[in-house]
Amino acid sequence: MAKLMKREDFDSDEELYFYEWIMEAVGIGLIDEWSYHQYSYILTPKYRLPMADAKYFTLQPHNYTPDFFIYFNEQSKYRDMISNLVTYAWMGTHIDVKGIFNRNGGDRLFSMNRKMMMKEHNIPVHKIVPEKFFKKTWVPESIVAGKRIARLKKWDGCRLLKEVIDAK
């Protein structure tokens, strides 16, 4: 189980939002274990290419680190909400969190990393966009309100965990 984390521990606000979702999911028994940036995979090794005059040009290895690794509880009554994330329960789930707008080509790079993870390691990586994911599950209570205490518009159409529990 990973430690409690702070805003500055994350690479993006979206990762923080998903972390808050994980904390609530752990609280209801949906998640057994999780980690953040724990495992790194080598997708291509280091290459030395021969050049003229017996010199070499070195290509550095390409590594990829999924944002989250999660073991979901197979017996949880809320498991149907995340069934598309569970490939094999015993294997765990690798997740990469992305925002709706990617300014630096993160989606394009993620697409290649995802394919290479499948080809080289036979490991699927799931992409989570919190704004879309929370509409299918719930939005964490800690992020629903903005600075003015009012519910943020981007979370319109999302239920809170207590509403999900009441509906079950």
N, CA, C and O of each residue as an XYZ file, in Angstrom:
672
protein
N       0.848     -1.174      0.000
C       0.000      0.000      0.000
C       0.893      1.235      0.000
O       1.827      1.330      0.796
N       0.615      2.157     -0.868
C       1.404      3.371     -0.967
C       1.065      4.317      0.183
O       0.033      4.191      0.842
N       1.964      5.260      0.396
C       1.789      6.216      1.491
C       0.827      7.331      1.109
O       0.488      7.497     -0.063
N       0.393      8.086      2.098
C      -0.406      9.273      1.828
C       0.476     10.290      1.111
O       1.645     10.467      1.455
N      -0.088     10.942      0.130
C       0.716     11.831     -0.706
C       0.134     13.242     -0.704
O      -1.004     13.465     -0.289
N       0.954     14.197     -1.183
C       0.545     15.595     -1.248
C       0.470     16.038     -2.702
O       0.962     15.347     -3.593
N      -0.145     17.186     -2.940
C      -0.316     17.730     -4.285
C       1.007     17.790     -5.055
O       1.050     17.446     -6.236
N       2.067     18.218     -4.404
C       3.354     18.385     -5.098
C       4.027     17.058     -5.460
O       5.010     17.055     -6.202
N       3.522     15.941     -4.955
C       4.078     14.630     -5.295
C       3.668     14.166     -6.693
O       4.245     13.215     -7.220
N       2.686     14.820     -7.292
C       2.129     14.365     -8.559
C       2.602     15.215     -9.730
O       2.929     16.391     -9.571
N       2.630     14.600    -10.905
C       3.055     15.297    -12.123
C       1.968     16.208    -12.683
O       2.265     17.134    -13.437
N       0.711     15.953    -12.322
C      -0.389     16.746    -12.875
C      -1.565     16.755    -11.905
O      -1.644     15.927    -10.997
N      -2.475     17.702    -12.112
C      -3.699     17.741    -11.301
C      -4.537     16.498    -11.537
O      -5.182     16.002    -10.613
N      -4.537     15.985    -12.770
C      -5.323     14.792    -13.091
C      -4.863     13.590    -12.278
O      -5.686     12.790    -11.833
N      -3.543     13.455    -12.081
C      -3.031     12.360    -11.259
C      -3.470     12.537     -9.804
O      -3.792     11.560     -9.127
N      -3.484     13.776     -9.329
C      -3.979     14.052     -7.977
C      -5.453     13.672     -7.856
O      -5.852     13.066     -6.862
N      -6.263     14.019     -8.850
C      -7.689     13.677     -8.835
C      -7.870     12.159     -8.765
O      -8.687     11.656     -7.994
N      -7.101     11.444     -9.576
C      -7.233      9.983     -9.576
C      -6.754      9.394     -8.248
O      -7.336      8.429     -7.753
N      -5.707      9.964     -7.677
C      -5.242      9.525     -6.357
C      -6.350      9.680     -5.322
O      -6.555      8.787     -4.499
N      -7.066     10.804     -5.353
C      -8.177     11.012     -4.410
C      -9.269      9.963     -4.629
O      -9.887      9.497     -3.672
N      -9.506      9.594     -5.894
C     -10.476      8.536     -6.197
C      -9.994      7.209     -5.603
O     -10.784      6.464     -5.023
N      -8.710      6.917     -5.745
C      -8.134      5.687     -5.199
C      -8.334      5.633     -3.684
O      -8.695      4.591     -3.138
N      -8.100      6.755     -3.012
C      -8.252      6.781     -1.547
C      -9.682      6.431     -1.141
O      -9.892      5.699     -0.174
N     -10.660      6.950     -1.874
C     -12.054      6.607     -1.557
C     -12.357      5.152     -1.911
O     -13.104      4.480     -1.199
N     -11.776      4.664     -3.013
C     -11.992      3.274     -3.425
C     -11.369      2.299     -2.424
O     -11.927      1.230     -2.178
N     -10.233      2.652     -1.853
C      -9.621      1.826     -0.808
C     -10.541      1.792      0.412
O     -10.698      0.752      1.051
N     -11.139      2.924      0.726
C     -12.027      3.029      1.880
C     -13.257      2.137      1.804
O     -13.765      1.694      2.835
N     -13.743      1.868      0.593
C     -14.922      0.995      0.447
C     -14.553     -0.437      0.076
O     -15.430     -1.268     -0.158
N     -13.245     -0.724      0.023
C     -12.802     -2.088     -0.253
C     -12.745     -2.462     -1.730
O     -12.657     -3.646     -2.054
N     -12.794     -1.493     -2.624
C     -12.704     -1.780     -4.058
C     -11.270     -2.069     -4.483
O     -11.038     -2.837     -5.416
N     -10.307     -1.451     -3.798
C      -8.886     -1.619     -4.120
C      -8.182     -2.254     -2.930
O      -8.340     -1.816     -1.791
N      -7.395     -3.304     -3.216
C      -6.605     -3.963     -2.180
C      -5.235     -3.313     -2.021
O      -4.807     -3.028     -0.903
N      -4.546     -3.077     -3.139
C      -3.209     -2.497     -3.116
C      -3.056     -1.547     -4.287
O      -3.723     -1.691     -5.312
N      -2.160     -0.562     -4.123
C      -1.874      0.351     -5.221
C      -0.487      0.960     -5.021
O       0.050      0.960     -3.914
N       0.073      1.470     -6.094
C       1.353      2.179     -6.012
C       1.387      3.256     -7.090
O       0.665      3.189     -8.084
N       2.242      4.247     -6.869
C       2.388      5.369     -7.797
C       3.822      5.397     -8.309
O       4.767      5.454     -7.523
N       3.979      5.357     -9.621
C       5.302      5.408    -10.278
C       6.280      4.403     -9.683
O       7.452      4.724     -9.489
N       5.825      3.217     -9.395
C       6.691      2.249     -8.732
C       7.515      1.428     -9.721
O       8.704      1.199     -9.496
N       6.898      0.988    -10.802
C       7.580      0.103    -11.732
C       7.942      0.850    -13.007
O       7.140      1.614    -13.544
N       9.168      0.617    -13.485
C       9.603      1.192    -14.747
C       9.991      0.035    -15.674
O      10.639     -0.920    -15.246
N       9.595      0.127    -16.924
C       9.841     -0.949    -17.891
C      10.741     -0.452    -19.011
O      10.589      0.673    -19.488
N      11.666     -1.285    -19.423
C      12.516     -0.959    -20.568
C      11.775     -1.421    -21.825
O      11.475     -2.603    -21.990
N      11.490     -0.464    -22.701
C      10.774     -0.791    -23.936
C      11.738     -1.028    -25.090
O      11.467     -1.855    -25.961
N      12.843     -0.324    -25.109
C      13.906     -0.594    -26.082
C      15.239     -0.500    -25.350
O      15.436      0.414    -24.550
N      16.143     -1.416    -25.607
C      17.439     -1.382    -24.923
C      18.364     -0.315    -25.531
O      18.024      0.346    -26.511
N      19.511     -0.178    -24.931
C      20.532      0.739    -25.443
C      21.169      0.116    -26.693
O      21.506     -1.068    -26.702
N      21.325      0.911    -27.723
C      21.929      0.430    -28.966
C      23.186      1.229    -29.271
O      23.253      2.436    -29.041
N      24.174      0.524    -29.793
C      25.368      1.200    -30.323
C      25.413      0.917    -31.813
O      25.522     -0.231    -32.244
N      25.329      1.977    -32.583
C      25.343      1.838    -34.034
C      26.726      2.189    -34.574
O      27.265      3.248    -34.250
N      27.302      1.319    -35.387
C      28.625      1.629    -35.944
C      28.545      2.783    -36.945
O      27.621      2.865    -37.754
N      29.526      3.659    -36.868
C      29.616      4.804    -37.774
C      30.953      4.731    -38.507
O      31.753      3.823    -38.280
N      31.173      5.676    -39.363
C      32.441      5.728    -40.099
C      33.604      5.958    -39.125
O      33.400      6.482    -38.030
N      34.775      5.583    -39.508
C      35.995      5.761    -38.721
C      35.967      4.996    -37.403
O      36.567      5.442    -36.425
N      35.291      3.866    -37.355
C      35.242      2.982    -36.189
C      34.669      3.659    -34.952
O      34.972      3.259    -33.827
N      33.857      4.663    -35.149
C      33.182      5.311    -34.027
C      31.771      4.755    -33.914
O      31.265      4.120    -34.839
N      31.150      5.000    -32.784
C      29.804      4.504    -32.555
C      28.866      5.651    -32.187
O      29.251      6.634    -31.555
N      27.634      5.476    -32.609
C      26.565      6.393    -32.213
C      25.668      5.609    -31.280
O      25.172      4.545    -31.652
N      25.449      6.109    -30.076
C      24.688      5.376    -29.069
C      23.271      5.915    -28.959
O      23.056      7.116    -28.790
N      22.312      5.006    -29.059
C      20.912      5.341    -28.811
C      20.580      4.896    -27.393
O      20.797      3.740    -27.031
N      20.058      5.812    -26.601
C      19.755      5.509    -25.211
C      18.496      4.631    -25.118
O      17.664      4.644    -26.025
N      18.359      3.874    -24.031
C      17.166      3.026    -23.882
C      15.916      3.873    -23.686
O      15.988      5.018    -23.239
N      14.774      3.293    -24.026
C      13.495      3.973    -23.832
C      12.767      3.255    -22.703
O      12.431      2.076    -22.819
N      12.529      3.967    -21.621
C      11.833      3.422    -20.454
C      10.441      4.024    -20.365
O      10.187      5.124    -20.856
N       9.552      3.284    -19.733
C       8.193      3.764    -19.521
C       7.759      3.396    -18.109
O       7.946      2.264    -17.662
N       7.179      4.366    -17.415
C       6.677      4.148    -16.067
C       5.198      4.502    -16.026
O       4.850      5.678    -16.132
N       4.313      3.510    -15.875
C       2.884      3.823    -15.723
C       2.664      4.641    -14.445
O       3.418      4.521    -13.480
N       1.624      5.468    -14.458
C       1.356      6.316    -13.303
C       0.963      5.502    -12.074
O       1.518      5.704    -10.994
N       0.013      4.587    -12.231
C      -0.497      3.822    -11.091
C      -0.510      2.339    -11.419
O      -0.679      1.938    -12.571
N      -0.327      1.531    -10.374
C      -0.491      0.087    -10.466
C      -1.472     -0.299     -9.364
O      -1.261      0.032     -8.197
N      -2.543     -0.998     -9.734
C      -3.633     -1.267     -8.787
C      -4.030     -2.740     -8.807
O      -4.137     -3.355     -9.868
N      -4.245     -3.295     -7.611
C      -4.912     -4.590     -7.464
C      -6.330     -4.301     -6.979
O      -6.525     -3.788     -5.877
N      -7.312     -4.631     -7.803
C      -8.707     -4.457     -7.413
C      -9.181     -5.676     -6.637
O      -8.733     -6.794     -6.889
N     -10.079     -5.459     -5.701
C     -10.659     -6.529     -4.897
C     -11.711     -7.261     -5.742
O     -12.686     -6.661     -6.195
N     -11.498     -8.554     -5.944
C     -12.413     -9.339     -6.776
C     -13.805     -9.487     -6.166
O     -14.779     -9.662     -6.898
N     -13.915     -9.420     -4.850
C     -15.197     -9.621     -4.188
C     -15.985     -8.330     -3.936
O     -17.083     -8.382     -3.382
N     -15.450     -7.197     -4.326
C     -16.125     -5.927     -4.051
C     -17.449     -5.829     -4.811
O     -17.532     -6.208     -5.979
N     -18.469     -5.325     -4.145
C     -19.770     -5.174     -4.813
C     -19.781     -4.007     -5.792
O     -20.742     -3.840     -6.543
N     -18.719     -3.195     -5.794
C     -18.626     -2.054     -6.717
C     -17.756     -2.374     -7.934
O     -17.489     -1.502     -8.761
N     -17.322     -3.615     -8.035
C     -16.392     -4.000     -9.099
C     -16.973     -3.808    -10.499
O     -16.222     -3.560    -11.442
N     -18.284     -3.917    -10.654
C     -18.891     -3.763    -11.979
C     -18.646     -2.370    -12.562
O     -18.696     -2.197    -13.780
N     -18.382     -1.380    -11.716
C     -18.127     -0.020    -12.189
C     -16.787      0.108    -12.901
O     -16.608      0.992    -13.739
N     -15.843     -0.775    -12.568
C     -14.499     -0.673    -13.138
C     -14.115     -1.945    -13.903
O     -12.931     -2.207    -14.113
N     -15.102     -2.726    -14.315
C     -14.811     -4.015    -14.961
C     -13.966     -3.855    -16.220
O     -13.217     -4.770    -16.564
N     -14.060     -2.726    -16.918
C     -13.257     -2.527    -18.121
C     -11.782     -2.299    -17.802
O     -10.951     -2.357    -18.709
N     -11.431     -2.043    -16.544
C     -10.032     -1.840    -16.162
C      -9.345     -3.129    -15.729
O      -8.119     -3.170    -15.626
N     -10.103     -4.162    -15.478
C      -9.532     -5.396    -14.935
C      -9.338     -6.394    -16.063
O     -10.303     -6.951    -16.586
N      -8.072     -6.616    -16.438
C      -7.765     -7.598    -17.461
C      -7.761     -8.984    -16.825
O      -8.571     -9.844    -17.170
N      -6.846     -9.182    -15.902
C      -6.799    -10.393    -15.083
C      -6.582     -9.919    -13.645
O      -5.625     -9.193    -13.374
N      -7.442    -10.312    -12.740
C      -7.373     -9.811    -11.364
C      -6.027    -10.111    -10.714
O      -5.487     -9.272     -9.994
N      -5.484    -11.298    -10.963
C      -4.223    -11.688    -10.337
C      -3.052    -10.875    -10.858
O      -2.004    -10.800    -10.217
N      -3.237    -10.263    -12.032
C      -2.151     -9.551    -12.695
C      -2.044     -8.100    -12.236
O      -0.975     -7.501    -12.352
N      -3.104     -7.536    -11.729
C      -3.095     -6.121    -11.390
C      -3.372     -5.288    -12.632
O      -3.447     -5.819    -13.740
N      -3.524     -3.991    -12.447
C      -3.870     -3.095    -13.540
C      -2.898     -1.927    -13.582
O      -2.690     -1.245    -12.578
N      -2.311     -1.702    -14.738
C      -1.436     -0.552    -14.954
C      -2.277      0.576    -15.540
O      -3.037      0.364    -16.485
N      -2.138      1.772    -14.977
C      -2.957      2.901    -15.401
C      -2.092      4.113    -15.666
O      -1.183      4.431    -14.900
N      -2.390      4.783    -16.767
C      -1.762      6.059    -17.079
C      -2.868      7.105    -17.093
O      -3.880      6.929    -17.772
N      -2.687      8.179    -16.360
C      -3.699      9.224    -16.237
C      -3.358     10.367    -17.185
O      -2.238     10.877    -17.184
N      -4.329     10.756    -17.984
C      -4.150     11.851    -18.949
C      -5.254     12.873    -18.762
O      -6.348     12.546    -18.303
N      -4.961     14.099    -19.118
C      -5.964     15.150    -19.096
C      -6.725     15.173    -20.408
O      -6.382     14.456    -21.349
N      -7.755     15.997    -20.467
C      -8.518     16.123    -21.708
C      -7.681     16.797    -22.779
O      -7.733     16.410    -23.946
N      -6.905     17.807    -22.389
C      -6.054     18.528    -23.335
C      -4.602     18.195    -23.045
O      -4.129     18.384    -21.924
N      -3.897     17.701    -24.050
C      -2.474     17.396    -23.911
C      -1.684     18.324    -24.810
O      -1.731     18.210    -26.034
N      -0.963     19.236    -24.198
C      -0.225     20.240    -24.961
C       1.080     19.716    -25.527
O       1.537     20.198    -26.563
N       1.684     18.749    -24.879
C       3.022     18.305    -25.279
C       3.032     16.935    -25.949
O       4.041     16.233    -25.882
N       1.964     16.546    -26.577
C       1.928     15.278    -27.303
C       1.887     14.054    -26.410
O       2.313     12.977    -26.825
N       1.387     14.194    -25.200
C       1.348     13.067    -24.260
C       0.510     11.908    -24.765
O       0.846     10.749    -24.522
N      -0.583     12.207    -25.471
C      -1.426     11.136    -26.017
C      -0.708     10.346    -27.092
O      -0.802      9.120    -27.146
N       0.013     11.057    -27.950
C       0.725     10.391    -29.037
C       1.814      9.477    -28.483
O       1.962      8.339    -28.928
N       2.574      9.976    -27.515
C       3.619      9.171    -26.895
C       3.013      8.010    -26.105
O       3.539      6.898    -26.139
N       1.914      8.262    -25.397
C       1.260      7.189    -24.642
C       0.809      6.071    -25.566
O       0.950      4.896    -25.228
N       0.275      6.415    -26.710
C      -0.189      5.406    -27.664
C       0.952      4.470    -28.067
O       0.764      3.256    -28.146
N       2.124      5.032    -28.320
C       3.283      4.197    -28.678
C       3.766      3.380    -27.484
O       4.084      2.199    -27.625
N       3.821      4.006    -26.306
C       4.255      3.280    -25.110
C       3.319      2.119    -24.796
O       3.763      1.036    -24.416
N       2.031      2.354    -24.958
C       1.033      1.311    -24.692
C       1.238      0.117    -25.626
O       1.199     -1.032    -25.186
N       1.452      0.385    -26.895
C       1.682     -0.697    -27.860
C       2.973     -1.452    -27.553
O       3.021     -2.679    -27.641
N       4.012     -0.710    -27.194
C       5.286     -1.359    -26.888
C       5.212     -2.169    -25.595
O       5.861     -3.210    -25.484
N       4.435     -1.710    -24.623
C       4.247     -2.493    -23.387
C       3.570     -3.820    -23.700
O       3.926     -4.854    -23.135
N       2.606     -3.789    -24.589
C       1.912     -5.020    -24.974
C       2.853     -5.944    -25.746
O       2.891     -7.149    -25.501
N       3.602     -5.373    -26.670
C       4.498     -6.185    -27.510
C       5.676     -6.752    -26.719
O       5.979     -7.939    -26.829
N       6.333     -5.923    -25.932
C       7.555     -6.338    -25.245
C       7.296     -7.092    -23.933
O       8.036     -8.017    -23.598
N       6.257     -6.705    -23.194
C       6.036     -7.278    -21.856
C       4.688     -7.972    -21.706
O       4.413     -8.564    -20.662
N       3.844     -7.909    -22.736
C       2.503     -8.499    -22.698
C       1.685     -7.944    -21.519
O       0.962     -8.674    -20.841
N       1.824     -6.633    -21.300
C       1.130     -5.954    -20.206
C       0.250     -4.849    -20.788
O       0.760     -3.930    -21.429
N      -1.065     -4.928    -20.573
C      -1.934     -3.837    -21.037
C      -1.850     -2.642    -20.086
O      -1.726     -2.803    -18.872
N      -1.919     -1.452    -20.658
C      -1.942     -0.226    -19.872
C      -3.233      0.505    -20.209
O      -3.543      0.717    -21.381
N      -3.985      0.888    -19.185
C      -5.261      1.568    -19.386
C      -5.083      3.072    -19.234
O      -4.402      3.548    -18.326
N      -5.700      3.793    -20.131
C      -5.667      5.257    -20.077
C      -6.907      5.742    -19.340
O      -8.027      5.338    -19.652
N      -6.696      6.616    -18.356
C      -7.791      7.198    -17.588
C      -7.784      8.712    -17.802
O      -6.765      9.372    -17.597
N      -8.912      9.244    -18.210
C      -9.134     10.689    -18.256
C     -10.135     10.957    -17.133
O     -11.308     10.607    -17.263
N      -9.691     11.577    -16.026
C     -10.565     11.715    -14.857
C     -11.945     12.294    -15.156
O     -12.938     11.809    -14.613
N     -12.031     13.313    -16.000
C     -13.328     13.926    -16.285
C     -14.321     12.912    -16.864
O     -15.514     12.977    -16.568
N     -13.842     11.988    -17.677
C     -14.704     10.953    -18.262
C     -14.905      9.787    -17.295
O     -16.014      9.267    -17.167
N     -13.837      9.379    -16.616
C     -13.887      8.243    -15.695
C     -14.825      8.508    -14.521
O     -15.559      7.614    -14.099
N     -14.805      9.724    -13.996
C     -15.645     10.054    -12.845
C     -17.126     10.058    -13.202
O     -17.967      9.848    -12.328
N     -17.458     10.289    -14.456
C     -18.860     10.219    -14.874
C     -19.366      8.776    -14.816
O     -20.553      8.550    -14.581
N     -18.475      7.794    -15.029
C     -18.848      6.379    -14.995
C     -18.822      5.810    -13.580
O     -19.512      4.832    -13.293
N     -18.029      6.414    -12.697
C     -17.897      5.899    -11.333
C     -18.419      6.949    -10.344
O     -19.623      7.035    -10.102
N     -17.525      7.729     -9.787
C     -17.896      8.835     -8.893
C     -16.741      9.824     -8.849
O     -15.609      9.489     -9.196
N     -17.032     11.023     -8.426
C     -16.003     12.047     -8.262
C     -15.658     12.123     -6.769
O     -16.560     12.148     -5.932
N     -14.371     12.162     -6.430
C     -13.999     12.253     -5.018
C     -14.515     13.547     -4.383
O     -14.462     14.615     -4.993
N     -14.999     13.437     -3.185
C     -15.588     14.591     -2.495
C     -14.565     15.700     -2.265
O     -14.915     16.880     -2.249
N     -13.300     15.319     -2.087
C     -12.266     16.312     -1.780
C     -11.951     17.243     -2.954
O     -11.361     18.304     -2.744
N     -12.328     16.876     -4.179
C     -12.002     17.732     -5.329
C     -13.234     18.334     -5.994
O     -13.104     19.095     -6.953
N     -14.413     18.010     -5.507
C     -15.654     18.439     -6.163
C     -15.858     19.950     -6.093
O     -16.415     20.545     -7.015
N     -15.417     20.561     -5.018
C     -15.634     22.001     -4.832
C     -14.392     22.785     -5.226
O     -13.265     22.312     -5.078
N     -14.619     23.986     -5.728
C     -13.522     24.877     -6.078
C     -13.144     25.760     -4.904
O     -13.496     25.470     -3.761
N     -12.430     26.834     -5.187
C     -11.990     27.756     -4.138
C     -13.155     28.477     -3.473
O     -13.053     28.908     -2.325
N     -14.263     28.606     -4.201
C     -15.424     29.327     -3.660
C     -16.459     28.383     -3.060
O     -17.609     28.779     -2.867
N     -16.086     27.171     -2.768
C     -16.921     26.164     -2.129
C     -18.005     25.596     -3.050
O     -18.587     24.557     -2.740
N     -18.280     26.249     -4.157
C     -19.313     25.753     -5.075
C     -18.773     24.573     -5.883
O     -17.568     24.458     -6.105
N     -19.669     23.711     -6.312
C     -19.304     22.556     -7.137
C     -18.764     23.051     -8.477
O     -19.378     23.901     -9.123
N     -17.613     22.519     -8.893
C     -17.015     22.917    -10.171
C     -17.837     22.375    -11.335
O     -18.360     21.263    -11.266
N     -17.951     23.161    -12.401
C     -18.769     22.766    -13.551
C     -18.262     21.495    -14.216
O     -19.053     20.717    -14.749
N     -16.943     21.277    -14.191
C     -16.427     20.079    -14.864
C     -16.887     18.783    -14.201
O     -16.787     17.710    -14.796
N     -17.390     18.880    -12.973
C     -17.881     17.685    -12.293
C     -19.395     17.558    -12.376
O     -19.971     16.673    -11.743
N     -20.054     18.425    -13.145
C     -21.498     18.271    -13.361
C     -21.764     16.923    -14.033
O     -21.051     16.532    -14.956
N     -22.759     16.242    -13.579
C     -23.079     14.923    -14.131
C     -22.353     13.795    -13.427
O     -22.564     12.628    -13.758
N     -21.498     14.118    -12.459
C     -20.784     13.099    -11.691
C     -21.440     12.939    -10.326
O     -21.856     13.914     -9.701
N     -21.525     11.694     -9.879
C     -22.078     11.416     -8.551
C     -20.949     11.376     -7.523
O     -19.792     11.138     -7.869
N     -21.287     11.604     -6.286
C     -20.353     11.414     -5.186
C     -20.418      9.960     -4.730
O     -21.379      9.257     -5.044
N     -19.425      9.510     -4.005
C     -19.395      8.126     -3.539
C     -20.608      7.787     -2.683
O     -21.171      6.701     -2.815
N     -21.020      8.700     -1.808
C     -22.179      8.406     -0.953
C     -23.448      8.228     -1.787
O     -24.340      7.474     -1.396
N     -23.541      8.914     -2.933
C     -24.694      8.725     -3.830
C     -24.632      7.355     -4.508
O     -25.665      6.720     -4.721
N     -23.441      6.905     -4.842
C     -23.254      5.589     -5.443
C     -23.618      4.501     -4.433
O     -24.291      3.530     -4.778
N     -23.175      4.664     -3.201
C     -23.465      3.689     -2.146
C     -24.960      3.633     -1.867
O     -25.522      2.550     -1.704
N     -25.608      4.795     -1.812
C     -27.061      4.830     -1.586
C     -27.813      4.164     -2.718
O     -28.853      3.548     -2.487
N     -27.310      4.272     -3.937
C     -27.976      3.668     -5.108
C     -27.828      2.148     -5.127
O     -28.660      1.460     -5.717
N     -26.786      1.614     -4.494
C     -26.554      0.155     -4.474
C     -27.506     -0.436     -3.501
O     -27.511     -1.650     -3.302
